[in-house]
């Protein structure tokens, strides 16, 4: 559900991919700080409002925490992922179900 929600709600030139067990990476080329924050907040809300149907007939609701950062011309992939990971942990530390970003 999370994978389909993320991949189904990004722009045509964007990419969403699983990056480990419960981690995903979104690549959003040509995104400014305002659009980054708006899309990340929207994705969190869409996941929060979605559910997984259980075999027992019930529903499972989940939330996501995100770390969002913008690449600079000097960033390598490792540095960019590290910065996003640090922001993700800030979101988790600050209560989960939120976006932390260093974008101005």
C-alpha positions, 0 to 999 in steps of 0.5 A: 500500500505504501509503495503504490501510494508513493509511486502513484502520486509523484510526477511523471519524471519522478521516481519512487523505489524501495530502498530496504525493508521499510525504507523508500527513496523518492527522486524528484528532479527540478523540485524547489523547496516549496514543492518539495515540502508540499509533495512530502506533506501530501504523501504523508497525508495520503498514506495516513488516509489509506489502509490495508485490508486484512484477511480477518476483515479489518483494516490496518492503518499506517503512517510514514516519517520522511526526511526530505532534502534538496541536492546541490551541485556538490552532493554525491549520492552518499552525502545526499542519502546520509542527509535525508537519513538524518532528517528521517531520524529527526522525524521519528524522534519528533513524533513520527508521521511527519516530514523533516526537511533542511530546505529553506 
